[in-house]
Amino acid sequence: MFTAVPVTSMPRWDLAAEAIALRIRWFGLFLGFLYVNFGIKVEDRLVLDAILALGLIYTIMDSIWHLRGKVFFGEYPLVVSAMEALFIGILCFFEQDADSPFRFYYLLSLICCAIRHPLPTTYVTCLFHCFSYAVLNLALPEGSSNAFLVLLMTIVLVWLTWAASGFVNLTKQIESHLRNLNNELQEQQEELEQRIEDRTRQLQETQAQLLHQEKMAGFGLLAAGIAHEVGNPLMAISTIMQMLQRRDPEPYTKDKLQLVGTQLSRIQGILRELMNFSRPATVERTQFTIRDVVDEALGIAKYYRGINNRNVEATIAPNLPVISGQRDQFVQVIFNLVLNAIDATPNGGNIGLTANLAGENIQLTVSDNGCGIPLEEQHRLFQPYFTTKKQGTGLGLFICRKIMQEHGGTIQVTSTPGEGTRFELTIPAVAIVVPETEERK
């Protein structure tokens, strides 16, 4: 698999060119010292060694700058070119020979300049070198200069400038093209990674929703079975009680039978609510009021452990528009938020539900004065499988957000640790107002 190289990690052209120039300089100095000290005998060997030593010092400084990620005298390329032209001319002068091997330093200098600098700088450097070599021939003793060598050297320098500049220009175009290709590859790689991340998140959300539906289906079967098994004995008890009431019992027994009948009716009501809650959810969209779903959710929640020790208050504004959607799902959202509020509040805690009209939407708020949610965990509340409860599944709030999104609404949370939590639901409303004579609490 191909991997794009980050643009910031790609080498800078000037530093890469400087590395090549440094190798050429070190190679030239090595050959120069080898030629002066182990080649043919020269009269001014110490002078030549001293001049080469100056070149060595410059090359060392250049190498140090390169290790620091900089180019020595990089802002003054023509100064460097003039110094090199003077340096090479002096070397040839003290060897007293226009045909000195040191004249090839002109060629190495031009190659280095073509690699490092733009085309105009390279041609100006060529002019410097041609002038330096011409002055050298004029300064040499009579008989040591050679006009033909000056002409030949000039031609070679101009040709090398043209050829090296063209080659470097081609290399730069290839480098630019490769950099563009690398940028495109990196963008495509980032886009692919983002798509994979999106698909993975969608798959996790789908799996979480299916798992939640399976659990709800299992709970529904269990609730239906319990209701059926409990309903049969209750029916027998109710029949026996009715038979006893027909025998005109004494007042004491009659009062007790009425008390039993009242409790039986209460149990049957609980079973009906349990059966309604466990029935298969309908996918049919209907119109209903926010008061209906709040009352149904609180009617189910009143059997949840701990609710009797909390103060639950619902304030629904009158004359609110109706809601269009799947009623069972809205009941599930409110029911889940109320249960979370019960778990988050201590005995005597307050839980409030308010519903008001906000523009063209209905805003439903479920708030509590419980323990709150830590700041570092709030952004993860709606992620599947994330929970702060020991026995939680981490699917409740995820399903709530999913349901709200499917109905064109939103759900947001505001929480302060130690003070409480507030969930705000924004629900699109239908332009139908159901009149209500009074506000229920």
HELIX and SHEET records of a PDB file:
HELIX    1   1 VAL A    7  SER A    9  5                                   3    
HELIX    2   2 TRP A   13  PHE A   38  1                                  26    
HELIX    3   3 ARG A   45  LEU A   67  1                                  23    
HELIX    4   4 PRO A   77  GLU A   95  1                                  19    
HELIX    5   5 PRO A  101  ARG A  103  5                                   3    
HELIX    6   6 PHE A  104  ARG A  116  1                                  13    
HELIX    7   7 LEU A  119  ALA A  139  1                                  21    
HELIX    8   8 ALA A  147  ARG A  246  1                                 100    
HELIX    9   9 PRO A  251  SER A  278  1                                  28    
HELIX   10  10 ILE A  290  ALA A  301  1                                  12    
HELIX   11  11 ILE A  307  ASN A  309  5                                   3    
HELIX   12  12 ARG A  327  ALA A  344  1                                  18    
HELIX   13  13 LEU A  375  GLN A  378  1                                   4    
HELIX   14  14 GLY A  396  GLU A  406  1                                  11    
SHEET    1   A 2 THR A 286  PHE A 288  0                                        
SHEET    2   A 2 ILE A 323  GLY A 325 -1                                        
SHEET    1   B 5 ASN A 311  ILE A 316  0                                        
SHEET    2   B 5 ASN A 350  ALA A 358  1                                        
SHEET    3   B 5 ASN A 361  ASP A 368 -1                                        
SHEET    4   B 5 GLY A 420  PRO A 428 -1                                        
SHEET    5   B 5 THR A 410  THR A 416 -1                                        
END                                                                             
